[in-house]
Amino acid sequence: MLARNPGLANLKAGYLFPEIGRRRREFAAANPQAKIISLGIGNTTEPLTPHIDAGLVEGARRLGTVEGYSGYGDEQGMTRLRERIAAALYAGKVAADEVFVSDGAKCDIGRLQLLFGRGVEVAVQDPSYPVYVDGSVLIGAAGAWGGSGYAGIRYLPCTAANNYFPDLAQIPANGLVYFCSPNNPTGAVADRAQLTALVAAARAKGAVIVYDAAYAEYIRDPGLPKSIFEIPGARECAIEVNSFSKPVGFTGVRLGWTVVPKELKYASGESVWADWNRICTTVFNGASNIAQLGGIAALEPAGLAEMSQITDFYLGNAALIRTALGKLGVPCIGGVNAPYLWAHFPGSTSWEVFAQILEQCHIVTTPGSGFGPAGEGFIRFSAFGHRADVEEACRRLLGFQRGKPAAAASK
């Protein structure tokens, strides 16, 4: 028989969010009267807005006609959508053929490692989105879990002490650096000076940045960059991943994109763009044509206005949660220019606080330790939720008692 991929054996048992779901189900079964509110997983809750929804409906209707039916399309995405992304979201800083449309940012993050293989050293912000690390383990660029991290992963702590921005001296030479802004999970947003320093460090060390901009449309401060390609020199050292999931509610529709600039080269001079094009045409048959027509609608003037409305709504939720945590005396960052809040509960483990909040308030959150070693003692609150649920959750939080033992904490 064939041997198992050692990367699968090296993965820590249980991906973070299924584990949260398991604990939620156990609590619900033991407490059937409890109305559980989720401020945990970053899943959108509000219905699609009219213009964007109409784009999807029209896309589906067209498939039922002889003249409108389409089978396979270009693996890289519809030309019209690629052009709209380049114009509406990048103001021409990237070319349409540098935009590769996909079925979501998470999927692209996993596929991107095929470009660099197992021999590359990987660095991640700590804390960071788990897929950066897990994808590296699966491809063989990282080893087994060691209790406080995976072997071969260089964790770059982002804490209050360094204003949630890593020590760039720790970027590995000729390595791969995952960077997310607005950050998931902390909600921190890198400013122009910080990103300029990041690009300079990557270029000096021959490293490649994978820049996750999935929450860029939540930025309201005009002085904060929405794309790494706003920074001079980024086209020689960065790839950007983005998504329609969080700004327009396509978490279930599945549509994203990755920008690979043509200036990006390997050490030996070959084109990264050409290889990504080869990967996309080899292992991917393109995003749903219905979803892509919804994406085009989202980038029309009416769709962009609706995008702003829906992101404003979730930012309003974030402001409510931030106020409640302030009244409770819990220090936090995020919730401004980002839909996540990162709350500190010193003296307790993240899973202990998760269990206490669930048992006392019947609220699901996300334990910070699931995002990396520097996340221990923190809880991530998500602003994705119905307004009435968020308001009720905030009322419940005001009664939370720190340190009260929770039976579920030891499970």
N, C-alpha and C positions, 0 to 999 in steps of 0.2 A: 504493500500500500504506500501511497505518497505520504511524505512527512508533512506535518502541519507547518504553516507559515510561522516562524518563531516570533514574528511581530505580534501575532494574535496571542501567543502564550505570554508575551511580555506585558500586554495591556493589563492595567489594574482592573480587577473584577468590578463590573458595574459602572456604566457611564453615569455621570452625575444626575441628569434629569430623570432617567428611568428610576434611579434610586429614590429621588424625591417623590416620584409618583407612587412607588411601592409603599413608602412610609405614609403618604397621604391616604392611600386606600386602607391600610391597616388601621389608621386612626378613625377613618369614616366608618369602618365596619364595627369598631368598638364603641363608637359614639354616633349612632344613626340620627340622633336629634340635632347634631351640630350642623350649622350652615357654614361650610368652609369657604373662605374667600382666598383666591390665589393672587399673591403679589410676588410670585416666584418666577416661573418660566416666562421668557420674553415673547409671549404669543399675543398677537393683536386680537382685539375683541369686537371692534366696531364694524358695522356693515360697510361694504364697499360704497364709495360715493357715486352719485348718479352718472357723471360723465365717464368715469373710469369703468364702471359696471357696464355702461352701454357699449363700450368698446369690446368687452368680452362677449356680450350678447350678440353683437353684430358679427363678431368673428365666428361664433358658433352657428349663427344663421347662415352665413355664407357657405359653410361646409355642406349645407343641405341643398345647395344649388349646383347645377352643372358648371356654370361659369365661375362660381366662387370656390369650388372644391380644390383643395391642394393636398398633396401627399407629402413626401419628404421635402424639406426646404434646405437651405444652406446650413451646414452644421454651425457656422459662425454666427448665425442669426440673420433675420430679415434686414436687408440693406436700409430700409426706411427707419427701422428701430435703431440701428447702429448710428445712423446719421443724426437722429433726434437725440440720442444720448450724448454724442460728441458735441452737438450744438447747445442743447438746453442745459446740460449739467457740467460741461467742461469749457463752455464758451470758446470752442475751437482749440483748446490746449492739447487735445489729442485728436487724431484722425479717425474717421469712421471705421477704417479697416484695422485699427488697433483695438477696437472694441469687440469682444467676443461674448455673445449672449449665451446664457446658460440657464439651468434649472435651479439656480440659487447659489448664494455665496458659499454656504457650507460645503456644497458639492465641489465647487471650484477649489476651495482650500484643500480638500482631499486630493484632487487631481493634480494640483500644482506641484506636489512633491515628485511627480513623475519626471518633471523637468530636471531635477537635481539628484535624484536617487539617494542611495543609502550612505554615500561617502561624505555628505555635507554635514558640517556642524550647525546645529540649530539653536537660536537664541529666541526666547520669548519674554515679553513683559510678564512680571509676576506681581499680581495675579493676571490671568488672561483666559480667553475663551478656550475650553478644553480641547477643541478639535485641532488647534495648532499642534498641540503636544501629541494627541492620540494619532493624528495623521503621520507624524514623524516616526512614532513607534511602529505603526503598521508598515511603513516603507522600509524600515530597518535603519533609519538615521538615528534612532535612539534605542536604548536598551531597556532592561527590566526596571520596574518600580522599586525604589530603594527606601521607601518609608516616608521620605520628605521630597521625593521627586524622581524623575526618570533618569537613568544613566545616559550620559551623552547630551542631555539638554542643558543649555546654559540659561539659568533663570536670572532675569534682570529685575531685582526688586523695585517696585514702584510704591512708595509709602509716603506718609505725611512728611517724613524727614527730608525727602528729596522732591516734594511737591508732585508726587505721582509721575515722575519722569525719570527714566533709568539712567544709570551711569554709562555713558556711551563708550567709555574706555573699555568696557567689558564686552563690546561687540566682537565676535570672533572674526579673525581674518579669513576672507574667502568663505564666509558663512552665510546662512539664511536667517534673516531677522523678521519675526512677526511683530507687527505694530498695529494697534487699533486705536483710532480716535474719531469721534468720541468713544471712550473706552468702554468695553464690556469686560469686566463687571463694574468698574469703579465710577463711571460717569465722568471721569476727568477728560478734558479736551486740551490737546497740545496747541500751543500758540505758534505764531510764525517763526519766532526766534528758536524755539525748541525744535521744530521740524527742519529748519535750516541747518541746525547743528546735527540732527540725525542724518540728513542727506550728506553733509560734509564728512561725517564719521564713516558712513557706509562706503562712500567713494574712496576715502583714504585707505580703507581696509579691504577693498575689493569685495564687499558684501552686497547682497541683494536684499532689499526690503520688500516684504509682502505686506502691503498697507491695506488694512481692513477699514473701509469707510462706510459700512452698512448703516451707520446712524448719522451720516453727514447732514441729512435734511432736518435734523433736530437743532442744528446750530443756528442761533439767532443773533449772536454777536458778529457783526460784519467784519471785525478785525481778526476772527479766527478762520483759518483755512478749512475748506471743505474737502480738498483733494491734495494729495501729496504732490500732484503735478502743478500746483501753484508755486512750488518751491524750485528755484533755478537748480539745474543739475539732476533733478529727480528722474528725468527721462533716461539717464545713463545708469540708474541703480535701483529702480523701483517698479513693482507691479502693483496695481490697485484692484481690489475686489470690492464689489458693491452689489446692492440688491434692491428689489422693489418690495420686499417683505414688510419692513417696518415703516417706511414712509407712506405706503398706500394700502397696506393690509393684504399683501400677496403671500402671506405665510403658507397658505394652503394651495394657492394658485401656482407657485414656484416659478420665479423668474429673477434672474440676476445677470451680472456681467463681470468680466475681468478685462482690464486694460493692460496690454503688454506693448510698450513703446518699441519702435523699430531700432532705436539707438542702443537698446539693452543687448549686451553681448556676453558670451561666456569668456573665460580667461583665454581660450584659444582663438577667439574671434568669431565663432559661429553665432548665428542669430537666435536669440531666445524666442523672438516673435515667430520665426519659421517653425521652431520645434513645438511651440504651443499650438500653432495652427495644425501641425501634423497630429498632435495628441487629440485635439478636438475632432478632427475628421476621422480619427481611428477608433476612439472609444466612446464617442458621443454622437447622437443623431440629431442634435438640435433641440431647443426648447419647444414646448407646445406652440403651434401657430396661433391658437386661440389666446394663450397667455401673452404672446408677443403683440397681438393686436390690442390687448388691454394695456400693455406697456406703452405703445404708441399713443393711446388715448391719454395716459397719465402724463405724458410729456407735451401734450398740446396745451395752449394757454388755460383752458378751462380745467384740465387735469392738474396742472401745476398749482392752480388756485386751490383745488380740492386737497392736494397734497399738503399744502400749507395749513389748511383748516384741520386736517386729521392729526398732523404732528403738533399743532397748537393744542388740540384737545388732550393728547397724552402728556404734553408738557404741563398742562393745567393739573392733571392728576399728580404729576411729580411734585408740583408746588404744594399740593395738599399733604402729601406724605412727608415732605421736607418740614413743613410746619408742625405736623404731629410729632415727628421725631425731635424737633427742637423743644417742644413743650415737655416732652418726656425726658429731656436732658441728654439725649443720645447724640454724640457728635457724628456728622456725616458729611460726605461730599457728593457731588453729582446732582442730578435733578434740575440743572440749569444747562441748557444746550445739549442735554442728553436725557434719555428716558429712564435711566437707572440711578439709584442712590446707594451709596456704600456706607453702611453704618457700623460703627465700632462698639463692640461690647467687651472691653478688656476684662480679663479674669475668668472668662468662660471660653470653651471651645465653640466653634461655629455650629456644630451639630447639637450641642447642648442648648444654645440659644434658639436654634431652629425648632427643637422639640418644645421648649418652654413657650415660644410664641404660638405654636400650633395648639398646644394643650390649653393655654390660658385664653388666647384670643381667637382661636380657630382660623388662623391665617397661615397660609403656606408662603414661605420665603425661600431664599436660596442660600445655603451655607457657603461662606466665603472660602473655606478651605478647599472646596471643590474646584476652585480656579487656580490653585497653586499654593505653595508654602506660605507666601506673604499674605494670603487671604485668611489665615487662621485668626479667629476672634472677631471676624467681620460677618455681616449679613448683607446680601444684595436684595434690595427692594425694587420690583419692577413697577413701572407706571402704566403698564398695559392692563386695562380693566375698564368695566363699565363705571361711569361716574358714581352712581348710587352705591356700588360695591366698594369703591375706593373711599368714599365718604364714611361708609359704615366701618370699614377696616380702620380708618383713622380714629374713629370714636373708640373702637375696641383697644387700639394701641395705647391710648391714654391711661388704660387701666392695667397695663402690663407691669408685672413686678419682677425686677431683675433678680436673678439668682434663685428664684423659687424652683425647687427640684421638679424635673419632669420625668415621668416613667419611661417615655419614649427615647430619652437621651442616650440610654445605654444600648439600644437595639442596634 
